[in-house]
Amino acid sequence: MLAAVPSPQKLQLKRKEATKSSEQEPRSSLVKIKDLDIVYESSAGLLKRSSFTAVSAAKFEIPTGKIIGLVGESGTGKTSLGRALLKATPFQTGSIIY
């Protein structure tokens, strides 16, 4: 019965083998954001239009199986970026690849 219980050395060897095999596997991305711009247009009257750039040239990648956090000061485009990822807010330039 004790022979069935793995020794610490056997467990450590199994962990090393698992780490080596996972390092060799190529990681795919869950989503890639490339040069994303989000601009909001507003009208300040009949002929006046103004624009506000919420996100400018955002570029990052979220690997499959990873958890990320998006932090920043108020008004820096975190919500706009999240809404663009959910296709709830249109973006002007760049791409989101799922």
N, C-alpha and C positions, 0 to 999 in steps of 0.2 A: 504494500500500500504506500509506503514512503517513497518507493521508487517512482511512483507516478507524480509526485510533487516536484515541480521544476526547481532547480537550484538557482541562486542569484546569478551565477555565471551563465547558465543557459538562457535566462531571461535577458541578460545584457546582450548576449550574442544575437538573440532574436530581434532586439531593438535595433542593433547596428544593421542587421540585414534589411529590416523594414525601412530604415532611414536611407540606405543605399538605393533600394529599389524606388523609393518615392522621389529621390533626387534625379533619377534618370528619366522619369516620366516628364514629357513636356506639359507645362501648365497652360491651359487655355484661359482666356479671359471671359468673364461673365459679361462685361460691357467695356467698350473703349470710347472715350470722348476725345475728339480731336478738334482743336481750334474753335470751340463753341462760343458764339456771341448771342446774347439775349438782350434785345433792346425793346423797351416799352415806349410806344407813341401815345401822346396825349394832345388833346386840343385845348387851347387856352382861349378860345373864342372862335369866331367865324373863319378867319383866315390865318390865325396863329396856330402853329403846331410846334410841339417841343418833344424831345426824345430823352430818355434816360437809359443809359447802358447799365444793366444789372450784372451781367457777366461778360467778361472780355477775354477772349482767347484761352478759355479753359481747356486743359489737356491733361487727362489722367486715364488710368486703367484700373479696373477692379478684377483681380484674379478670382477664378472660380474657387469656391470654398473658403474665401476670406471674408472677414467682417471689417468694415471700415467705419470711421467716424468723420463727419464733416463739421469742422469748427471754424468760427470766425466772428468778427464783430457784427453788430446789428447793421443790416442794410448792405451786406457784402455779397448777396446773391445766392445764399445757401438754399433758400426755399425755391427760388427761380430755377436753380439747377436741378433740384429734386423734382420739380413739376415738369421740367423738360425731359427728364429721364422717364417719367410716367406718361409722357406725351400729352400732358395737360396744358403745357405752355409752348407756343411755337418759338423756334429759334431762327435767327436770321442767317447765320453762316456757320460752317463747321459740320461735324457729323457725330452721330451716336450710333455705334455698331453694337448690336445685341448678339 
